[in-house]
Amino acid sequence: MASVVIAVSTKMLSHNRMRFVMTVTGIAIAFFLAAAQIGLLVGWVNTNSAIINNAGVDIWVMAKETRTIDYGTAIPRQRIQQVRSVEGVSWAEGMLVGWINWQHPEGKNITVEVIGLDTSNAGGPWKLIEGNLESMHLPKTVIVDELSKNALGVSQIGDSAEMQGKRATIGGFSQEVRTFTAAPFIFTSIKNALEYVPYYRDDEISYVLARIKPNTDILAVRDRVADEVSNVEVLTTAEFAVRSVKYWMLETGVGITVIITAVLGLLVGAVIMSQTLFAITQDHIGNYATLLALGFHQKTLRQIVLAQSITLGGLGIIVGLILFFLACNASARSPIPLETTTTVTTGLVAFSLLCCIASSWFSIRAIFKLDPVSVFHG
């Protein structure tokens, strides 16, 4: 019986090759539309939490009610030593975050986000294409991302500009350190950052970054730090990343548009795929009527329609995936690229296949309403 189902479904699909190609193309475009919108959402989320996730630490210590890494509040630098003394902590250093003005060589001022790093550069750029990380510990030296070159008016190592009225020299260029706030990240040492950021005192930082000892319960260490260090909030890297993303996406309203667009893209893609598959079933309605007239069992017809839907949907999804991955590569160096994960891709493929199966169900209902005698009319 399986061979009959495959033979009949293949014969019907290959009868009109142009229609077959157009159907696969339509499904591929619909899948790509949905994948691109979801990919934009994933890229937005990854951009928002990139510095947190790439810092290489386990625990973040901050002022209470800190909503996102971008808006750190000053805490005493002595918190570093206090965190280091907690059982289970193997290492701890500071980070300073502040917003100031950068003067473009053409005279215009733009807002930048300064990230001041401690001696091990935790929380700094994770990929450099020019220079080295240690250069930021030189006096008045900073590292910026290549995507910010035009905005900052710099092009090579050694170029200089003014930051908060003081000279800043470019010591290197990072890659893939994006920002969605339109304020470029400027990486430097904490010592340098304190010279530029006027509202921090010399004994203040924004965060304490800590790593725990091997084979230690991270949640237990987090709770011990919270108990032993006063007037701070302690989060794991995963918790802080989620909080930062939720803040920008939900609490500020900035991400609502991105979420709505992603959902609409998914729904529109699903509708297009379902309608495309339903339409090709209607094109073959006479063939199904003939099969009914010849005495084919309803179960066999269900299997034929389902096989056609999965074949067309599967091919369309494969083509759509290829297009999506090409788009991901093309946007890799854009401010907010299209990105995905294995889980997201798997979920999107599964959802699309379910849409194909659902469309086959509606098609089957239409077929079973046919009068087999109608095939002999006309």
Secondary structure, DSSP 8 states (H G I E B T S, - for coil): -HHHHHHHHHHHHHHSHHHHHHHHHHHHHHHHHHHHHHHHHHHHHHHHHHHHHTS--SEEEE-TT--SGGG---EETTHHHHHHTSTTEEEEEEEEEEEEEEE-TTS-EEEEEEEEE-TT-TTS-S-EEEE-GGGGGSTTEEEEEGGGHHHHT--STT-EEEETTEEEEEEEEESS---SSS--EEEEEHHHHHHH-TTS-TTEESEEEEEE-TT--HHHHHHHHHHHSTT-EEEEHHHHHHHHHHIIIIISSTTHHHHHHHHHHHHHHHHHHHHHHHHHHHHTHHHHHHHHHTT--HHHHHHHHHHHHHHHHHHHHHHHHHHHHHHHHHTTTSSS-----HHHHHHHHHHHHHHHHHHHHHHHHHHHTS-GGGGG--
